[in-house]
Amino acid sequence: MLPKTHLIINLFISLPLLFILKPIYVLIFFFSSFLIDVDHYLYYVFKKKDLSLKIAYKWFLAKKDKWLEMSPEERKKHKHSFMIFHGIEPLFFVLVLSFFYQPLFFVFLGFLIHLFEDLIEDIPLQTAKRKLFLSYSIYNYFKKK
């Protein structure tokens, strides 16, 4: 799912939360629900040795278009990138840290809703497993090198 889609959806989720939570917690939730995608940018910087956010965005759009044209069988043959903030493991880590610092609980909720939104797109593409488990993504990345 594109960052702007996450931004719009989570804005609508965040607005009603203003009536029941402190505004700072709503802001933490809102920003974490789409800024989790910074790992895509970090992947691009590592892979391409380039810092341009604009070019990174275009690069991922082109990759996504190619990806969508492939059949599920073709997708299984390709090496997947892994995103360090996407998966149950980073989510669990943030949840554990939230016991020591309460605002991190709202980061956890933002990450959780983001991953759920990603799954809506990934289940039909048969790529949900790599979004659910960071360890699975890392394993497949190095297995197909």
C-alpha positions in Angstrom: 0.0 0.0 0.0 1.3 3.4 -0.9 2.3 5.8 1.9 -0.3 8.4 0.9 -3.0 5.7 1.2 -1.8 4.8 4.7 -1.7 8.5 5.6 -5.3 9.1 4.5 -6.7 6.0 6.1 -4.9 6.6 9.4 -6.0 10.2 9.4 -9.6 9.1 9.5 -8.8 6.5 12.2 -7.0 9.1 14.3 -9.6 11.9 14.2 -12.2 10.1 16.4 -9.3 9.1 18.8 -8.9 12.7 19.6 -12.1 12.5 21.7 -10.8 9.7 23.9 -7.0 10.0 24.0 -4.5 12.7 24.7 -3.6 14.5 21.5 0.0 13.6 21.9 -0.9 9.9 21.9 -3.0 10.4 18.8 -0.2 12.1 17.0 2.2 9.3 18.0 -0.2 6.7 16.6 -0.9 8.7 13.4 2.8 9.3 12.6 3.9 5.8 13.4 1.1 4.3 11.3 2.8 5.6 8.1 6.3 6.5 9.1 7.0 2.8 9.6 7.6 2.8 5.8 10.9 4.6 6.4 12.4 1.2 6.2 11.5 1.1 2.5 13.6 4.3 2.0 16.4 2.8 4.1 16.4 -0.3 1.9 16.6 2.0 -1.2 19.5 4.0 0.2 21.4 0.8 1.1 20.6 -0.9 -2.3 21.2 2.1 -4.6 23.6 4.2 -2.5 21.4 7.3 -3.2 19.6 9.6 -0.8 16.9 11.0 -3.1 13.5 10.4 -1.5 11.8 11.3 -4.8 13.8 8.8 -6.9 13.3 6.2 -4.2 9.6 6.6 -4.4 9.6 6.3 -8.2 11.9 3.3 -8.0 9.5 1.5 -5.6 6.5 2.4 -7.8 8.2 0.9 -10.9 9.1 -2.2 -8.9 5.5 -2.5 -7.7 4.2 -2.2 -11.2 6.5 -5.0 -12.4 5.5 -7.1 -9.3 1.8 -6.7 -10.1 2.3 -7.9 -13.6 3.8 -11.2 -12.4 1.8 -14.4 -11.7 2.0 -15.8 -8.1 4.3 -18.5 -9.4 6.7 -15.9 -10.9 6.7 -13.9 -7.7 7.9 -17.0 -5.7 11.0 -17.2 -7.9 12.1 -13.7 -7.2 14.1 -12.5 -4.2 12.1 -10.3 -1.9 13.5 -7.3 -0.1 13.0 -7.2 3.6 11.9 -4.3 5.6 13.3 -4.1 9.1 10.1 -2.5 10.7 7.6 -4.8 9.0 6.7 -8.1 10.8 5.6 -9.6 14.0 9.1 -9.5 15.5 9.6 -5.7 15.4 6.0 -5.3 16.5 6.5 -7.5 19.5 9.8 -5.7 20.3 7.9 -2.3 20.4 5.1 -3.9 22.5 7.6 -5.1 25.1 9.3 -1.7 25.2 6.0 -0.1 25.7 5.7 -1.7 29.2 8.7 0.5 30.1 7.6 3.7 28.2 3.9 4.1 27.7 4.0 6.3 24.5 5.6 3.4 22.7 2.3 1.6 23.0 0.8 4.0 20.5 3.8 3.4 18.2 2.9 -0.3 18.6 -0.8 0.4 17.6 0.4 2.5 14.6 2.6 -0.3 13.4 -0.1 -2.9 14.0 -2.7 -1.0 12.0 -0.2 -0.3 9.2 0.7 -4.0 8.9 -3.0 -4.9 8.9 -3.5 -2.5 6.0 -0.6 -4.0 4.2 -2.0 -7.4 4.6 -5.3 -6.4 2.9 -3.2 -5.8 -0.2 -0.8 -8.7 0.3 -3.2 -11.5 0.9 -4.6 -11.5 -2.7 -1.0 -11.2 -4.0 0.0 -14.2 -1.9 2.8 -12.3 -0.3 1.4 -11.9 3.2 3.9 -14.3 4.8 6.8 -12.0 4.1 5.0 -9.0 5.6 4.0 -11.0 8.7 7.4 -12.4 9.6 10.6 -10.4 9.3 12.5 -13.6 10.0 10.8 -15.3 7.0 11.7 -12.3 4.8 15.4 -12.3 5.9 15.6 -16.1 5.4 14.2 -15.9 1.8 16.4 -12.9 1.0 19.6 -14.8 1.8 18.3 -18.1 0.5 17.8 -16.7 -3.0 21.0 -14.8 -3.3 
